[in-house]
Amino acid sequence: MFCPNCGSKNGIEQNYCRGCGLKLDAIVEAVAGQFPSEAYAELQRRREIFRKLGVLSFSIAGFVGFSLILFKAAQYKAILFGEEVLIWSAIGAVVAFSLLSAFFINYPRLFMKGTSGPAAKGRLADPVTADLIEDRPIDHVPTVTDNTTETLYVPRTRKGT
């Protein structure tokens, strides 16, 4: 249930809103007929559980299939080139990706130096708003409605004349 005052999500069993403290007892009683029955709510919970179990099962099946493909590829590579090539290629991949990650981690610090300001000694410079915008006084620009809101003089006339 959502609070009608602030929109925070609250449980039906709560007496007060978590967000604004509004007393929810009267509101729960007023909308009690609109809540689904216990049997329908239980059915929805069971459907959600089965949906999550289906997604989990499908994910596990995909992981097992992907692992099987990698295993078969490694097995054929071992048959064609020998087991030593497989181990050395794995070691080479670990070294290559370690060097690549070290490069990406250190790239901003080494090659993206700031060009001005106090942070120019090897770090990225944070923009300072005082350097970007000059603090100038704003001149008043007259508009169409300036000086037009004064009361206009309307001469009074007598009725009937």
C-alpha positions as CSV (number, residue, x, y, z in Angstrom):
1,M,0.0,0.0,0.0
2,F,1.2,3.5,-0.8
3,C,0.8,6.4,1.6
4,P,-1.7,8.9,0.1
5,N,0.2,11.8,1.7
6,C,3.8,11.2,0.7
7,G,3.7,8.1,-1.6
8,S,6.0,5.9,0.5
9,K,5.4,2.1,0.2
10,N,4.1,0.6,3.4
11,G,2.8,-2.8,4.4
12,I,-0.9,-3.3,5.2
13,E,-0.1,-4.3,8.7
14,Q,1.7,-1.0,9.5
15,N,-0.2,1.6,11.6
16,Y,1.9,4.6,10.6
17,C,3.6,5.7,7.4
18,R,7.3,5.1,7.3
19,G,7.9,8.3,5.3
20,C,5.7,11.0,6.9
21,G,4.1,9.4,10.0
22,L,0.5,9.6,8.7
23,K,-1.8,7.3,10.7
24,L,-2.9,4.6,8.2
25,D,-5.5,2.6,10.2
26,A,-8.5,4.5,8.8
27,I,-7.1,4.3,5.3
28,V,-6.5,0.6,5.5
29,E,-10.1,0.1,6.6
30,A,-11.4,2.3,3.8
31,V,-9.6,0.4,1.1
32,A,-9.9,-3.1,2.7
33,G,-12.3,-4.3,0.1
34,Q,-9.9,-3.5,-2.7
35,F,-7.1,-5.8,-1.5
36,P,-6.9,-9.2,-3.2
37,S,-8.1,-12.2,-1.3
38,E,-5.6,-14.3,0.7
39,A,-6.0,-17.2,-1.8
40,Y,-5.3,-14.9,-4.8
41,A,-2.3,-13.3,-3.0
42,E,-0.9,-16.8,-2.2
43,L,-1.4,-17.9,-5.9
44,Q,0.5,-14.7,-7.0
45,R,3.4,-15.5,-4.5
46,R,3.6,-19.1,-5.8
47,R,3.6,-17.9,-9.4
48,E,6.5,-15.5,-8.6
49,I,8.5,-18.3,-6.9
50,F,8.0,-20.6,-9.9
51,R,9.0,-17.8,-12.3
52,K,12.2,-17.2,-10.3
53,L,13.0,-20.9,-10.2
54,G,12.5,-21.1,-13.9
55,V,14.9,-18.2,-14.5
56,L,17.5,-19.8,-12.1
57,S,17.2,-23.2,-13.9
58,F,17.6,-21.6,-17.3
59,S,20.7,-19.7,-16.1
60,I,22.3,-22.8,-14.7
61,A,21.6,-24.7,-17.9
62,G,23.2,-21.8,-19.9
63,F,26.3,-21.9,-17.6
64,V,26.6,-25.7,-17.9
65,G,26.3,-25.5,-21.7
66,F,28.9,-22.7,-22.0
67,S,31.2,-24.6,-19.7
68,L,30.8,-27.7,-21.9
69,I,31.7,-25.8,-25.0
70,L,34.8,-24.4,-23.4
71,F,35.8,-27.8,-22.1
72,K,35.4,-29.4,-25.6
73,A,37.4,-26.5,-27.1
74,A,40.2,-27.0,-24.6
75,Q,40.1,-30.8,-25.1
76,Y,40.5,-30.4,-28.9
77,K,43.2,-27.9,-28.5
78,A,45.0,-30.3,-26.2
79,I,44.7,-33.1,-28.7
80,L,45.8,-30.9,-31.7
81,F,48.7,-29.0,-30.1
82,G,49.5,-30.9,-26.9
83,E,48.8,-30.2,-23.2
84,E,51.7,-27.8,-22.8
85,V,50.3,-25.4,-25.4
86,L,47.1,-25.2,-23.5
87,I,48.8,-24.4,-20.2
88,W,51.1,-21.9,-21.7
89,S,48.3,-20.2,-23.6
90,A,46.3,-19.9,-20.3
91,I,49.4,-18.4,-18.5
92,G,49.9,-16.0,-21.4
93,A,46.2,-14.9,-21.2
94,V,46.6,-14.3,-17.5
95,V,49.7,-12.2,-18.0
96,A,48.2,-10.3,-21.0
97,F,45.0,-9.4,-19.1
98,S,47.0,-8.5,-16.0
99,L,49.1,-6.0,-18.0
100,L,46.0,-4.7,-19.8
101,S,44.2,-4.1,-16.5
102,A,47.3,-2.3,-15.0
103,F,47.4,-0.1,-18.1
104,F,43.7,0.8,-17.8
105,I,44.0,1.5,-14.1
106,N,47.0,3.8,-14.5
107,Y,46.1,5.5,-17.8
108,P,44.2,8.4,-16.3
109,R,47.0,9.2,-13.8
110,L,49.7,9.0,-16.4
111,F,48.2,10.5,-19.5
112,M,45.3,12.7,-18.5
113,K,47.0,15.4,-16.5
114,G,45.2,18.6,-15.7
115,T,46.5,21.7,-17.5
116,S,45.8,24.3,-14.9
117,G,45.0,24.8,-11.3
118,P,46.4,23.3,-8.1
119,A,45.7,19.7,-9.3
120,A,48.0,19.9,-12.3
121,K,50.7,17.8,-10.7
122,G,49.7,14.4,-12.2
123,R,46.0,14.4,-11.2
124,L,42.9,15.3,-13.0
125,A,41.9,18.9,-12.3
126,D,38.5,19.5,-10.8
127,P,36.8,22.4,-12.4
128,V,36.3,25.3,-10.0
129,T,33.2,27.3,-10.6
130,A,34.8,30.5,-9.6
131,D,37.2,30.2,-12.5
132,L,34.3,29.4,-14.9
133,I,31.8,32.1,-14.2
134,E,32.6,35.7,-13.4
135,D,30.4,37.2,-10.7
136,R,29.0,40.2,-12.4
137,P,26.1,42.3,-11.2
138,I,23.0,41.8,-13.2
139,D,21.7,45.0,-14.9
140,H,18.0,45.5,-14.8
141,V,16.5,45.2,-18.3
142,P,13.1,47.0,-18.5
143,T,10.2,44.9,-19.6
144,V,7.0,45.7,-21.4
145,T,5.0,45.6,-18.1
146,D,7.3,48.0,-16.2
147,N,5.5,51.3,-15.3
148,T,2.2,50.1,-16.7
149,T,0.6,48.9,-13.5
150,E,-0.3,52.3,-12.1
151,T,-3.9,53.1,-11.6
152,L,-5.4,54.9,-14.5
153,Y,-7.4,58.0,-13.8
154,V,-11.0,57.5,-14.9
155,P,-13.2,60.5,-14.6
156,R,-16.4,59.7,-12.7
157,T,-19.7,60.4,-14.4
158,R,-23.1,60.8,-12.9
159,K,-25.7,58.3,-13.6
160,G,-28.2,59.3,-16.1
161,T,-26.2,62.3,-17.5
